[in-house]
């Protein structure tokens, strides 16, 4: 059990590091990319950035899957297990974004939406579970903030700022979600010692 927690914790920390490293490498290889006009997924559909972007998301998806399975095994209460299932689905969607880039057609839209819906739902369920157990205050706050921030980010009228692409809300939403993953990964790693 301790080895599983350690591996899950390390994978949870690595998942966002890998994802953002590959995203920024892809952006560096895509002089056409605009934060205001594009979606991050556009990086996965153009030569020069596609392989790096898609491969990076698939690796991050596998790392998040290992982290999420670790959460599922670690927590014994039903709500936390449900939250873990949302994160397992989220990790599958993240892998799917890389596996099915925009060039794959409509399936890309479905896995992208699934990714941006599953993690706020998972964090919301975890927030309720942690509140009911009076668990780590920091984890509750981060999960609640992640859920609220995701809703605010996606409902903000970006077009009023001249931003027609979704790269900025995608980045901000996933970054906020990553904070909880890192906080929970550190918690799992500590439990393994």
Secondary structure, DSSP 8 states (H G I E B T S, - for coil): -HHHHHHHHHHHHHHHHHHHHHHHHHHHT-TT--TTT--GGGGGGSTTTHHHHHHHHHHHHHHHHHHHHHHHHH--SHHHHHHHHHHHHHHHHHHHHHHS-GGG-HHHHHHHHHHHHHHHHHHHHHHHHHHHHT--HHHHHHHHHHHHHHHHHHHS-GGGGT--SSHHHHHHHHHHHHHHHHHHHHHHHHHT-
